[in-house]
């Protein structure tokens, strides 16, 4: 269905089925009512996907809608507007830190413009007169699929970064713990050597030997802890488990 800040009785609403994929909410920014009707027709005819169109005639109206409506999935915008243009619109969206995918649909067949638009984060660039019956809805769906995959990649990269930070923190903790053990262990070893130099009874020597064996095991375990190879530990798995449990 289509919503607008101006009357648009000629464009009928498409009923949203109770089952099936989530409706795709498209913000159409274009001052041409004729093109708005074409967009409505092409989207409502496409297979079983449901598109909800919100039509705004100016950049200012579109920005106001974006500030108030978090449900918008994609922005479909023209290039030429009175007193503004699509590139300025993209700059304003970037200033708002918007992550909503943008598709340019314009009558301007200008590849330099397309390049500039892509530099500002526009996902695709379509020429109005080249729009076939299914090109627009397929482009919108493909752009949203790419955006979803990119978001998943960013999420994985974030988890990997968290895992690396966690591994580094554990490394530092282990080094610190081992260092804290070194001084008292060295003092104990020196004390044991001094005791050994004295005349000891057989029972005392036996006790000292048991102590030294236990001390040797502690020293060995500390060295093993210090020499752990963290490269073989998959901290990403624990990171994913933590995220799943949160």
C-alpha positions as CSV (number, residue, x, y, z in Angstrom):
1,X,0.0,0.0,0.0
2,X,1.0,3.6,-0.4
3,X,1.0,6.4,2.2
4,X,1.6,10.1,1.4
5,X,1.5,13.5,2.9
6,X,-0.7,14.5,-0.1
7,X,-3.9,13.0,-1.4
8,X,-3.3,10.1,-3.7
9,X,-6.7,8.5,-4.1
10,X,-5.9,7.0,-7.5
11,X,-3.4,4.5,-6.0
12,X,-5.1,1.7,-4.2
13,X,-3.8,-0.1,-1.1
14,X,-2.6,-3.7,-1.5
15,X,-3.9,-5.9,1.3
16,X,-1.2,-7.5,3.5
17,X,-1.6,-11.3,3.8
18,X,-1.4,-12.8,7.3
19,X,1.3,-15.2,6.3
20,X,4.4,-15.1,4.1
21,X,7.5,-12.8,4.1
22,X,7.5,-9.6,6.1
23,X,6.2,-6.7,4.1
24,X,9.0,-4.4,2.7
25,X,8.5,-0.8,3.6
26,X,9.9,1.5,0.9
27,X,10.2,5.3,1.3
28,X,9.7,6.8,-2.2
29,X,11.1,10.3,-2.6
30,X,9.9,11.8,-5.9
31,X,7.9,14.8,-6.8
32,X,6.3,13.1,-9.9
33,X,2.9,11.5,-9.0
34,X,3.0,9.7,-12.4
35,X,6.1,7.9,-11.4
36,X,4.7,7.1,-8.0
37,X,1.8,5.3,-9.7
38,X,4.3,3.3,-11.8
39,X,6.3,2.3,-8.7
40,X,3.1,1.2,-7.0
41,X,1.9,-0.8,-10.0
42,X,5.3,-2.6,-10.5
43,X,5.7,-3.5,-6.8
44,X,2.2,-4.7,-6.2
45,X,2.4,-7.0,-9.2
46,X,5.6,-8.7,-8.2
47,X,5.1,-12.4,-7.3
48,X,4.0,-12.9,-3.7
49,X,6.1,-10.1,-2.0
50,X,4.2,-7.3,-0.3
51,X,5.6,-3.8,-0.5
52,X,4.3,-0.9,1.6
53,X,5.1,2.4,-0.1
54,X,5.4,5.7,1.8
55,X,5.5,8.5,-0.8
56,X,7.1,11.9,-0.1
57,X,7.5,14.7,-2.6
58,X,10.5,16.5,-1.1
59,X,13.7,15.7,0.7
60,X,12.5,17.7,3.7
61,X,9.4,15.6,4.1
62,X,11.4,12.4,3.6
63,X,13.9,13.4,6.3
64,X,11.0,14.1,8.7
65,X,9.5,10.7,7.9
66,X,12.8,9.0,8.5
67,X,13.2,10.6,11.9
68,X,9.8,9.4,13.0
69,X,9.5,6.0,11.3
70,X,12.0,3.3,12.2
71,X,10.2,0.7,10.1
72,X,11.6,1.9,6.7
73,X,13.6,-0.9,5.0
74,X,14.7,1.0,1.8
75,X,14.8,4.5,0.3
76,X,14.0,4.9,-3.3
77,X,14.8,8.4,-4.4
78,X,15.0,10.6,-7.5
79,X,17.9,12.9,-8.1
80,X,16.3,16.2,-9.1
81,X,14.2,18.2,-6.5
82,X,13.3,21.8,-6.3
83,X,16.1,23.5,-4.4
84,X,17.9,20.2,-3.7
85,X,19.1,16.9,-5.2
86,X,19.6,13.3,-4.4
87,X,23.3,13.6,-3.5
88,X,22.5,16.3,-0.9
89,X,19.8,13.9,0.4
90,X,22.5,11.2,0.7
91,X,24.8,13.5,2.6
92,X,22.1,14.4,5.0
93,X,21.3,10.7,5.6
94,X,25.0,10.1,6.3
95,X,25.0,12.9,8.9
96,X,22.0,11.1,10.5
97,X,24.1,7.9,10.6
98,X,21.4,6.2,8.6
99,X,22.1,2.6,7.6
100,X,18.9,2.2,5.4
101,X,19.9,1.1,1.8
102,X,19.4,3.7,-0.9
103,X,18.4,3.1,-4.6
104,X,18.5,6.0,-7.1
105,X,15.8,5.9,-9.7
106,X,16.2,8.9,-12.0
107,X,15.7,10.1,-15.5
108,X,19.3,11.4,-15.6
109,X,21.5,9.1,-17.7
110,X,24.7,10.3,-16.2
111,X,27.4,7.8,-15.2
112,X,29.4,10.4,-13.4
113,X,26.4,11.0,-11.2
114,X,26.1,7.2,-10.6
115,X,29.7,7.1,-9.5
116,X,29.2,10.0,-7.1
117,X,26.1,8.4,-5.7
118,X,27.9,5.1,-5.1
119,X,30.7,6.9,-3.3
120,X,28.0,8.2,-0.9
121,X,26.7,4.7,-0.2
122,X,23.9,4.3,-2.8
123,X,23.4,0.6,-3.4
124,X,22.0,0.8,-6.9
125,X,21.3,3.3,-9.7
126,X,18.4,2.8,-12.1
127,X,17.2,4.8,-15.1
128,X,13.4,5.4,-15.1
129,X,12.9,4.8,-18.8
130,X,14.8,1.5,-18.5
131,X,12.6,0.0,-15.8
132,X,11.1,-3.3,-17.0
133,X,8.1,-4.8,-15.2
134,X,10.2,-6.8,-12.7
135,X,13.5,-4.8,-12.6
136,X,12.5,-2.5,-9.7
137,X,11.1,-5.0,-7.3
138,X,14.0,-7.5,-8.0
139,X,16.5,-4.7,-7.4
140,X,14.9,-3.8,-4.1
141,X,14.9,-7.4,-2.9
142,X,18.5,-7.9,-4.1
143,X,19.7,-4.7,-2.3
144,X,18.0,-5.8,0.9
145,X,19.6,-9.2,0.7
146,X,23.0,-7.7,0.2
147,X,22.4,-5.3,3.1
148,X,21.4,-8.3,5.3
149,X,24.5,-10.2,4.4
150,X,26.7,-7.2,5.0
151,X,25.1,-6.8,8.4
152,X,25.8,-10.4,9.2
153,X,29.4,-10.1,8.1
154,X,29.9,-7.0,10.3
155,X,28.3,-8.9,13.2
156,X,30.8,-11.8,12.7
157,X,33.7,-9.4,12.4
158,X,32.6,-7.7,15.7
159,X,32.4,-11.1,17.5
160,X,35.9,-12.0,16.2
161,X,37.3,-8.6,17.4
162,X,35.7,-9.3,20.9
163,X,37.2,-12.8,20.9
164,X,40.6,-11.3,20.0
165,X,40.3,-8.8,22.8
166,X,39.3,-11.5,25.2
167,X,42.2,-13.7,24.2
168,X,44.6,-10.7,24.7
169,X,43.2,-10.0,28.2
170,X,43.6,-13.7,29.2
171,X,47.2,-13.7,27.9
172,X,48.0,-10.6,30.0
173,X,46.3,-12.2,33.0
174,X,48.3,-15.4,32.7
175,X,51.6,-13.5,32.3
176,X,50.7,-11.4,35.4
177,X,49.8,-14.5,37.5
178,X,53.0,-16.3,36.4
179,X,55.1,-13.3,37.3
180,X,53.4,-13.0,40.7
181,X,54.3,-16.7,41.3
182,X,58.0,-16.3,40.3
183,X,59.2,-14.2,43.3
184,X,57.7,-16.4,46.1
185,X,58.8,-19.6,44.2
186,X,62.3,-18.3,43.9
187,X,62.4,-17.4,47.6
188,X,61.0,-20.8,48.6
189,X,63.7,-22.5,46.4
190,X,66.5,-20.6,48.0
191,X,65.1,-21.4,51.5
192,X,65.0,-25.1,50.6
193,X,68.6,-25.0,49.4
194,X,69.7,-23.3,52.7
195,X,67.9,-25.9,54.7
196,X,69.5,-28.8,52.8
197,X,73.0,-27.5,53.8
198,X,72.3,-28.1,57.5
199,X,72.7,-31.4,59.2
200,X,69.3,-33.0,59.0
201,X,67.8,-36.2,60.4
202,X,66.7,-38.9,58.1
203,X,63.1,-38.0,58.8
204,X,63.7,-34.3,58.0
205,X,65.5,-35.2,54.8
206,X,62.6,-37.3,53.8
207,X,60.2,-34.4,54.5
208,X,62.4,-32.0,52.6
209,X,62.5,-34.4,49.6
210,X,58.7,-34.6,49.6
211,X,58.5,-30.9,49.8
212,X,60.9,-30.4,46.9
213,X,59.0,-32.9,44.8
214,X,55.8,-31.0,45.4
215,X,57.5,-27.7,44.8
216,X,58.9,-29.1,41.5
217,X,55.3,-30.0,40.4
218,X,54.1,-26.5,41.2
219,X,57.0,-24.9,39.3
220,X,56.3,-27.2,36.3
221,X,52.6,-26.3,36.2
222,X,53.4,-22.6,36.4
223,X,55.7,-22.9,33.4
224,X,53.0,-24.9,31.5
225,X,50.6,-22.1,32.2
226,X,53.0,-19.5,31.1
227,X,53.8,-21.4,27.8
228,X,50.1,-22.0,26.8
229,X,49.6,-21.5,23.1
230,X,46.5,-19.3,22.8
231,X,46.6,-19.7,19.0
232,X,45.0,-23.2,19.4
233,X,42.2,-21.9,21.6
234,X,39.0,-20.9,19.7
235,X,37.7,-17.9,21.7
236,X,35.2,-17.2,19.0
237,X,33.2,-20.2,20.0
238,X,32.8,-19.0,23.5
239,X,32.0,-15.6,22.3
240,X,29.1,-17.0,20.2
241,X,27.9,-19.1,23.1
242,X,27.8,-16.0,25.3
243,X,25.9,-14.1,22.7
244,X,23.4,-16.9,22.3
245,X,22.8,-17.1,26.0
246,X,22.4,-13.3,26.4
